[in-house]
Amino acid sequence: MHFGIFNLMNRRDKSQSVSQLISQTVEQVQAAETAGFGVSWFTEHHFSNYSLPPSPLMMVGYVAPQTLRIKLGTSVILPALYQAPRLLGELAFADNLSEGRLIVGLGSGYQNHELIRFGTSLEESRASTDEWLEFISKGLGQVSFKFDGKFITMPETPFSIETLQTPRPPIWIAGNSKDSQRRAASGPYPLFVSGFGESNETLLRIRSEADETWESEGRLKSELEFATLRYCMVTDSKNEALSFAENARYQIRLSKYLRRGQLDIPGAWLPEESFPNEMSPEDILAWNPIGDPEKVASCLVDEIVRVGSNHIALYMAMGNTDHEVIMKSIRRFGEEVMPLIEKEVGPLGGVNIFQS
């Protein structure tokens, strides 16, 4: 069982400069490494303040020399936006930059306005993801490789960079859909899902659906390495907790807005719009590991025991939450929350889930 820190790097206020957000993210990842987190995740999004990094591999390359042990993952690379030989080369190079700490998270994406500006579409990205997964899983780490598929054609091509990890870096599949569950079962690869800020009951339902899909694909559900994404803050202050939960609602609103399939957005600064039956900050606070160490630990222990999560990635920086408050929360997670969790479930880090 490992924890991860998930770096969305959204920009709620124009007073938050890009360089400031980058430097603060590095400090937060370093703090997470010291606290005992296993993975730091970096996103790929384009054209809006929802998430700044256009390339998670750039962040991997930047953070790698500033850390020592923590794994560096992409959550996710959208392979449909890439040229096939360039992506294989960049992944291999990133594994070397990180001294063998790269995790390759893949997904098909959900923001149509991003995809069409790269000459593809949501439909084509979803249709091609199975082929991209085959291409990367077979080609990454090879010294020479060719591929002839419906979406990807590459003649026999030599590669001068071998991956440090053999036979290649691990691949994770991100997404809640049946297609994502099926792709994960094809490896098998760890499955990375989001509960969208809802309770452990929602994660139980998603886990049950994934188990059924795995069994329908001829896999034992016990083979499923299940990873989740949660909001988390460690604080004794009710005001800080509620403020963080309000920032989480802001992120949920933007995510909801971007899931409409629109071909255009009004500008880089997205409108923050409420939606029917949305969660309140109080709901988010009640359903997520947000609060004092005992409350945070209790929520996560419940997920580990009942949902069976192998990895839990935590949003610990959200919106315009103060950087020093975030840093204190990360440190307290390592110093106070992890011992409470280990008291209930045993030593953390005892299961290696990175080699799929």
Summary of the structure (lengths in Angstrom):
residues: 356
radius of gyration: 19.4
end to end distance: 15.0
largest distance: 59.8
contacts: 1207
relative contact order: 0.15
helix: 46%
strand: 15%
